[in-house]
């Protein structure tokens, strides 16, 4: 999550050179979904960082979701993950994000079409928040439905064994945290 393309390039270079991760999630916020603004997908040159794989997490309003998702696909993002809360046609996406306060029941009608549910463990839109353990029940409910789960927000190393035991398939870790991991 950044509003500076040069900072993004520096972070991606560190991730690529560290050779610890194969997938990178970049968060995009339009300033309307949340009171925060980041770069746009069109400001991402991913080619120098291949073979890393990229996800675009779109925390944008209905007015921007189609434009930003098409731009992300064009720029080479493998998965485009919009927030369920602000889109009227969630069935058009193969991955959706569920904000901390949103119930699992809201996403149930779309689970059959989804390859991934990104479960927010913080309030969407801002980095540096603490992991909220209330998300554990949401994870348990989604696992019962057989869906692939990524947890995003406030994840530290101490959470990894718990999330693994709950059946979480992926975690998204903030840049400041991931670069300090051993």
ZIKATA-V838548 format. One line per field, one symbol per residue. ss: DSSP state (h for helix, s for strand, l for the rest). psi: psi as a letter, one per 20 degrees, with the letter a starting at -180 (. if undefined). A space follows every 10 residues. Layout:
ss=???
psi=???
//
This chain:
ss=llllhhhhhh hhhhhhhhll llssssssss llllllslll hhhlllhhhl llsssssssl lhhhhhhhhh hhhhhlllss ssshhhlllh hhllssssll lllhhhlhhh hhhllsssss llllllllll llllhhhhhh hhhhllllss ssllllhhhh hhhhhlllls ssllhhhhll ll
psi=oqjohhgggg ghgggghhkh qiqppppppi iggqlqparr hijoohgijq jqqpqooomr rhhiggghgg ggghijpgpp nrphhkqimh iiqiqqqorg ipqhhhigii hhiphqpoop jrppiprjqq poihighggg ghhhjkqppp ppojprhhhg hghghijphq qppqghghii q.
//
